[in-house]
Amino acid sequence: MPFLSTIEENAQAKGKEIGKEIGARKTRQENIIKILSNRFANLPEKIIYTIKEIDDMSILENLLLPSIQVNSVEEFQQLIDSYVTQN
């Protein structure tokens, strides 16, 4: 194993942290899309695109449980709109 300077070690650790955050965000996005797709036969591409564009994990966290509970795709779209406009 080559010797790494403290700066290189810190950069490597930061890169791993960022990778984990990106992975967690993508997983959360995919989970929401899977739940909605399973519940509603024709999930509009607009909703899929919008979910994939959300970078804020707190918004994704707040959308996960409602994705199980909403009564319609339109209701979920309103929920997305309300969270996106707040931030």
DSSP file with accessible surface (Angstrom, degrees, kcal/mol):
  #  RESIDUE AA STRUCTURE BP1 BP2  ACC     N-H-->O    O-->H-N    N-H-->O    O-->H-N    TCO  KAPPA ALPHA  PHI   PSI    X-CA   Y-CA   Z-CA
    1    1 A M              0   0  222      0, 0.0     3,-0.1     0, 0.0     2,-0.0   0.000 360.0 360.0 360.0 126.8    0.0    0.0    0.0
    2    2 A P        -     0   0  104      0, 0.0     2,-0.3     0, 0.0     0, 0.0  -0.305 360.0-100.2 -70.0 151.9    1.5    3.3   -1.0
    3    3 A F        -     0   0  186      1,-0.0     2,-0.4    -2,-0.0     0, 0.0  -0.542  38.9-158.9 -71.7 131.0    2.1    6.0    1.6
    4    4 A L        -     0   0   44     -2,-0.3     2,-0.0    -3,-0.1    -1,-0.0  -0.941  12.8-127.4-113.4 138.7   -0.6    8.7    1.6
    5    5 A S     >  -     0   0   45     -2,-0.4     4,-2.7     1,-0.1     5,-0.2  -0.281  32.1-104.2 -73.0 166.1   -0.2   12.1    3.0
    6    6 A T  H  > S+     0   0   97      1,-0.2     4,-2.6     2,-0.2     5,-0.2   0.896 123.5  52.8 -58.4 -39.7   -2.7   13.4    5.5
    7    7 A I  H  > S+     0   0  136      2,-0.2     4,-2.5     1,-0.2    -1,-0.2   0.930 110.2  47.0 -64.3 -43.2   -4.3   15.6    2.8
    8    8 A E  H  > S+     0   0   99      2,-0.2     4,-2.6     1,-0.2    -2,-0.2   0.906 112.1  50.2 -65.6 -40.8   -4.7   12.6    0.5
    9    9 A E  H  X S+     0   0   98     -4,-2.7     4,-2.5     2,-0.2    -2,-0.2   0.910 111.8  48.0 -62.8 -42.6   -6.2   10.5    3.3
   10   10 A N  H  X S+     0   0  104     -4,-2.6     4,-2.5    -5,-0.2    -2,-0.2   0.905 112.3  49.1 -64.3 -40.9   -8.6   13.3    4.1
   11   11 A A  H  X S+     0   0   62     -4,-2.5     4,-2.5     2,-0.2    -2,-0.2   0.914 111.6  49.4 -65.8 -39.5   -9.6   13.6    0.5
   12   12 A Q  H  X S+     0   0  105     -4,-2.6     4,-2.1     2,-0.2    -2,-0.2   0.923 112.0  47.9 -65.5 -43.4  -10.0    9.9    0.2
   13   13 A A  H  X S+     0   0   57     -4,-2.5     4,-2.2     2,-0.2    -2,-0.2   0.906 111.9  50.1 -63.6 -41.8  -12.2    9.8    3.3
   14   14 A K  H  X S+     0   0  110     -4,-2.5     4,-2.6     1,-0.2    -2,-0.2   0.906 108.9  52.6 -63.9 -39.9  -14.3   12.7    2.0
   15   15 A G  H  X S+     0   0   42     -4,-2.5     4,-2.4     1,-0.2    -2,-0.2   0.905 109.1  48.9 -62.3 -41.3  -14.7   11.0   -1.4
   16   16 A K  H  X S+     0   0  138     -4,-2.1     4,-2.2     2,-0.2    -1,-0.2   0.913 110.9  50.8 -64.5 -40.6  -16.0    7.9    0.3
   17   17 A E  H  X S+     0   0   96     -4,-2.2     4,-2.2     2,-0.2    -2,-0.2   0.931 110.9  47.7 -62.9 -45.0  -18.4   10.0    2.4
   18   18 A I  H  X S+     0   0   73     -4,-2.6     4,-2.6     1,-0.2     5,-0.2   0.915 110.1  53.3 -63.4 -40.9  -19.8   11.7   -0.6
   19   19 A G  H  X S+     0   0   40     -4,-2.4     4,-2.5     1,-0.2    -1,-0.2   0.905 108.4  49.6 -60.8 -40.8  -20.2    8.4   -2.4
   20   20 A K  H  X S+     0   0  162     -4,-2.2     4,-2.6     2,-0.2    -1,-0.2   0.905 110.7  50.1 -64.7 -41.4  -22.2    7.0    0.5
   21   21 A E  H  X S+     0   0  104     -4,-2.2     4,-2.4     2,-0.2    -2,-0.2   0.921 111.6  47.7 -63.5 -43.1  -24.4   10.1    0.4
   22   22 A I  H  X S+     0   0   67     -4,-2.6     4,-2.7     2,-0.2     5,-0.2   0.928 112.8  49.3 -63.9 -43.4  -25.0    9.8   -3.3
   23   23 A G  H  X S+     0   0   34     -4,-2.5     4,-2.4    -5,-0.2    -2,-0.2   0.911 111.2  48.8 -62.4 -42.0  -25.8    6.1   -3.0
   24   24 A A  H  X S+     0   0   47     -4,-2.6     4,-2.4     2,-0.2    -1,-0.2   0.910 112.1  49.2 -65.1 -40.6  -28.2    6.7   -0.1
   25   25 A R  H  X S+     0   0   50     -4,-2.4     4,-2.6     2,-0.2    -2,-0.2   0.944 112.2  47.0 -64.9 -45.9  -30.0    9.5   -2.1
   26   26 A K  H  X S+     0   0  103     -4,-2.7     4,-2.7     1,-0.2    -1,-0.2   0.902 112.0  51.3 -64.0 -38.7  -30.3    7.3   -5.2
   27   27 A T  H  X S+     0   0   71     -4,-2.4     4,-2.6    -5,-0.2    -1,-0.2   0.926 110.6  48.2 -63.7 -42.9  -31.6    4.4   -3.2
   28   28 A R  H  X S+     0   0   50     -4,-2.4     4,-2.2     2,-0.2    -2,-0.2   0.926 112.0  49.4 -64.6 -43.4  -34.2    6.6   -1.5
   29   29 A Q  H  X S+     0   0    8     -4,-2.6     4,-2.3     1,-0.2    -2,-0.2   0.942 112.7  47.6 -59.2 -46.9  -35.3    8.0   -4.9
   30   30 A E  H  X S+     0   0  100     -4,-2.7     4,-2.8     1,-0.2    -2,-0.2   0.877 109.9  53.1 -63.6 -38.7  -35.6    4.4   -6.4
   31   31 A N  H  X S+     0   0   58     -4,-2.6     4,-2.5     2,-0.2    -1,-0.2   0.921 109.6  47.7 -63.6 -43.4  -37.5    3.2   -3.3
   32   32 A I  H  X S+     0   0    0     -4,-2.2     4,-2.6     2,-0.2     5,-0.2   0.938 113.7  47.8 -62.4 -44.9  -40.1    6.0   -3.7
   33   33 A I  H  X S+     0   0   21     -4,-2.3     4,-2.9     1,-0.2     5,-0.2   0.919 111.9  50.0 -63.7 -42.2  -40.4    5.3   -7.4
   34   34 A K  H  X S+     0   0  132     -4,-2.8     4,-2.2     2,-0.2    -1,-0.2   0.918 111.2  48.8 -62.8 -43.7  -40.8    1.6   -6.9
   35   35 A I  H  X S+     0   0   43     -4,-2.5     4,-2.0     2,-0.2    -2,-0.2   0.953 114.8  44.2 -61.3 -48.9  -43.5    2.0   -4.2
   36   36 A L  H  X S+     0   0    1     -4,-2.6     4,-2.9     1,-0.2    -2,-0.2   0.905 112.8  51.6 -64.6 -40.2  -45.5    4.4   -6.4
   37   37 A S  H  < S+     0   0   53     -4,-2.9    -1,-0.2    -5,-0.2    -2,-0.2   0.862 110.8  49.1 -64.0 -35.8  -45.1    2.2   -9.5
   38   38 A N  H  < S+     0   0  146     -4,-2.2    -1,-0.2    -5,-0.2    -2,-0.2   0.870 117.2  40.8 -70.9 -35.3  -46.3   -0.7   -7.5
   39   39 A R  H  < S+     0   0   94     -4,-2.0     2,-0.5     1,-0.2    -2,-0.2   0.839 119.4  41.6 -82.0 -36.4  -49.3    1.2   -6.2
   40   40 A F  S  < S-     0   0   34     -4,-2.9     3,-0.3    -5,-0.2    -1,-0.2  -0.965  71.9-146.1-122.5 123.5  -50.3    3.1   -9.3
   41   41 A A  S    S+     0   0   95     -2,-0.5     2,-0.8     1,-0.2    -1,-0.1   0.877  90.4  36.8 -55.9 -49.4  -50.2    1.4  -12.7
   42   42 A N  S    S-     0   0  146      2,-0.0    -1,-0.2     3,-0.0    31,-0.1  -0.755  71.6-171.7-113.2  88.5  -49.2    4.3  -14.9
   43   43 A L        -     0   0   20     -2,-0.8    -6,-0.1    -3,-0.3     5,-0.0  -0.660  30.2-118.9 -79.3 119.5  -46.7    6.5  -13.0
   44   44 A P    >>  -     0   0   56      0, 0.0     4,-1.7     0, 0.0     3,-0.6  -0.291   9.7-128.8 -61.7 141.6  -46.2    9.7  -15.1
   45   45 A E  H 3> S+     0   0  146      1,-0.2     4,-3.1     2,-0.2     5,-0.2   0.812 107.1  65.9 -57.7 -31.5  -42.7   10.3  -16.3
   46   46 A K  H 3> S+     0   0  131      1,-0.2     4,-2.6     2,-0.2    -1,-0.2   0.912 102.8  45.3 -59.4 -42.2  -42.9   13.8  -14.8
   47   47 A I  H <> S+     0   0    2     -3,-0.6     4,-2.8     2,-0.2     5,-0.2   0.930 113.3  49.5 -68.6 -43.6  -43.1   12.4  -11.3
   48   48 A I  H  X S+     0   0   23     -4,-1.7     4,-2.3     1,-0.2    -2,-0.2   0.946 113.6  46.5 -58.9 -48.1  -40.2   10.0  -11.9
   49   49 A Y  H  X S+     0   0  144     -4,-3.1     4,-1.2     1,-0.2    -2,-0.2   0.926 112.5  50.1 -60.3 -45.1  -38.1   12.8  -13.3
   50   50 A T  H  X S+     0   0   29     -4,-2.6     4,-0.6    -5,-0.2     3,-0.5   0.915 110.4  49.3 -62.7 -43.8  -39.0   15.1  -10.4
   51   51 A I  H >< S+     0   0    0     -4,-2.8     3,-1.2     1,-0.2    -1,-0.2   0.924 109.9  51.6 -62.0 -42.8  -38.1   12.5   -7.8
   52   52 A K  H 3< S+     0   0  118     -4,-2.3    -1,-0.2     1,-0.3    -2,-0.2   0.730 106.6  55.6 -67.2 -20.8  -34.8   11.9   -9.5
   53   53 A E  H 3< S+     0   0  108     -4,-1.2     2,-0.6    -3,-0.5    -1,-0.3   0.575  81.9 102.6 -87.3 -10.0  -34.0   15.6   -9.5
   54   54 A I    <<  +     0   0   13     -3,-1.2   -25,-0.1    -4,-0.6    30,-0.0  -0.643  39.9 171.4 -79.5 118.1  -34.5   15.9   -5.7
   55   55 A D        +     0   0  107     -2,-0.6     2,-0.6     5,-0.0    -1,-0.2   0.629  48.0  98.1 -97.4 -19.7  -31.1   16.1   -4.0
   56   56 A D     >  -     0   0   65      1,-0.2     4,-2.0     2,-0.0     3,-0.4  -0.627  58.5-158.8 -79.7 114.3  -32.2   17.0   -0.5
   57   57 A M  H  > S+     0   0   61     -2,-0.6     4,-2.8     1,-0.2     5,-0.2   0.828  90.8  59.7 -62.8 -31.2  -32.3   13.9    1.6
   58   58 A S  H  > S+     0   0   63      2,-0.2     4,-2.1     1,-0.2    -1,-0.2   0.904 106.0  47.6 -67.0 -36.4  -34.8   15.5    4.1
   59   59 A I  H  > S+     0   0    9     -3,-0.4     4,-1.2     2,-0.2    -2,-0.2   0.941 112.5  49.0 -66.4 -44.6  -37.3   16.0    1.3
   60   60 A L  H  X S+     0   0    0     -4,-2.0     4,-1.3     1,-0.2     3,-0.5   0.905 110.4  51.4 -62.4 -39.7  -36.8   12.4    0.2
   61   61 A E  H  X S+     0   0   92     -4,-2.8     4,-0.7     1,-0.2     3,-0.4   0.912 109.8  50.1 -60.0 -42.9  -37.3   11.2    3.8
   62   62 A N  H  < S+     0   0   77     -4,-2.1    -1,-0.2     1,-0.2    -2,-0.2   0.673 111.9  48.5 -71.8 -17.4  -40.5   13.2    4.0
   63   63 A L  H  X S+     0   0    0     -4,-1.2     4,-1.6    -3,-0.5    -1,-0.2   0.663  93.9  76.4 -93.9 -18.4  -41.8   11.7    0.8
   64   64 A L  H  X S+     0   0   38     -4,-1.3     4,-0.7    -3,-0.4     3,-0.4   0.963  98.4  38.7 -62.5 -57.5  -41.1    8.0    1.5
   65   65 A L  H >X S+     0   0  107     -4,-0.7     3,-1.5     1,-0.2     4,-1.1   0.925 114.1  54.4 -63.7 -42.4  -43.9    7.3    4.0
   66   66 A P  H 3> S+     0   0   25      0, 0.0     4,-2.8     0, 0.0    -1,-0.2   0.831  96.4  67.7 -60.8 -26.4  -46.5    9.3    2.1
   67   67 A S  H 3< S+     0   0    0     -4,-1.6    -2,-0.2    -3,-0.4    -3,-0.1   0.815 105.2  43.5 -62.5 -24.4  -45.6    7.3   -1.0
   68   68 A I  H << S+     0   0   89     -3,-1.5    -1,-0.2    -4,-0.7    -3,-0.1   0.770 121.1  40.0 -84.7 -27.8  -47.2    4.4    0.8
   69   69 A Q  H  < S+     0   0  134     -4,-1.1    -2,-0.2    -3,-0.1    -1,-0.1   0.678  82.9 108.1-102.1 -21.3  -50.2    6.3    2.1
   70   70 A V     <  -     0   0    5     -4,-2.8     3,-0.1    -5,-0.1     4,-0.0  -0.199  58.4-143.2 -63.6 154.9  -51.4    8.7   -0.7
   71   71 A N  S    S+     0   0  133      1,-0.2     2,-0.3     2,-0.0    -1,-0.1   0.602  75.6  11.7 -92.7 -15.3  -54.6    7.9   -2.5
   72   72 A S  S  > S-     0   0   36      1,-0.1     4,-1.7   -32,-0.0    -1,-0.2  -0.988  70.3-111.2-157.2 163.3  -53.6    9.0   -5.9
   73   73 A V  H  > S+     0   0   19     -2,-0.3     4,-2.5     1,-0.2     5,-0.2   0.888 118.3  56.2 -63.1 -38.7  -50.7   10.1   -8.1
   74   74 A E  H  > S+     0   0  131      1,-0.2     4,-2.2     2,-0.2    -1,-0.2   0.897 104.5  52.0 -62.3 -40.8  -52.1   13.6   -8.2
   75   75 A E  H  > S+     0   0   72      1,-0.2     4,-1.8     2,-0.2    -1,-0.2   0.909 110.4  48.2 -63.1 -40.1  -52.0   13.8   -4.4
   76   76 A F  H  X S+     0   0    0     -4,-1.7     4,-2.7     2,-0.2    -2,-0.2   0.903 108.3  54.4 -67.7 -38.8  -48.4   12.7   -4.4
   77   77 A Q  H  X S+     0   0   24     -4,-2.5     4,-2.8     1,-0.2    -2,-0.2   0.907 107.4  50.8 -60.8 -41.0  -47.5   15.3   -7.1
   78   78 A Q  H  X S+     0   0  133     -4,-2.2     4,-2.3     2,-0.2    -1,-0.2   0.898 109.6  51.0 -61.9 -38.7  -49.1   18.0   -4.8
   79   79 A L  H  X S+     0   0   42     -4,-1.8     4,-2.1     2,-0.2    -2,-0.2   0.936 110.4  48.1 -64.8 -45.4  -47.0   16.8   -2.0
   80   80 A I  H  X S+     0   0    0     -4,-2.7     4,-2.8     1,-0.2     5,-0.3   0.944 111.4  51.2 -57.6 -49.0  -43.8   16.9   -4.1
   81   81 A D  H  X S+     0   0   70     -4,-2.8     4,-2.3     1,-0.2    -1,-0.2   0.893 108.4  51.4 -58.1 -40.9  -44.7   20.4   -5.2
   82   82 A S  H  X S+     0   0   46     -4,-2.3     4,-1.1     1,-0.2    -1,-0.2   0.907 113.8  43.3 -66.8 -38.9  -45.3   21.6   -1.7
   83   83 A Y  H  X S+     0   0   49     -4,-2.1     4,-1.0     2,-0.2    -2,-0.2   0.910 114.4  49.6 -72.4 -40.4  -41.9   20.3   -0.5
   84   84 A V  H  < S+     0   0   68     -4,-2.8     3,-0.5     1,-0.2    -2,-0.2   0.901 111.2  48.4 -68.0 -39.0  -40.0   21.6   -3.5
   85   85 A T  H  < S+     0   0  116     -4,-2.3    -1,-0.2    -5,-0.3    -2,-0.2   0.773 105.2  59.9 -73.3 -23.3  -41.5   25.1   -3.3
   86   86 A Q  H  <        0   0  134     -4,-1.1    -1,-0.2    -5,-0.2    -2,-0.2   0.805 360.0 360.0 -70.6 -28.7  -40.7   25.3    0.4
   87   87 A N     <        0   0  123     -4,-1.0    -3,-0.1    -3,-0.5    -4,-0.0  -0.081 360.0 360.0-104.4 360.0  -36.9   24.8   -0.3
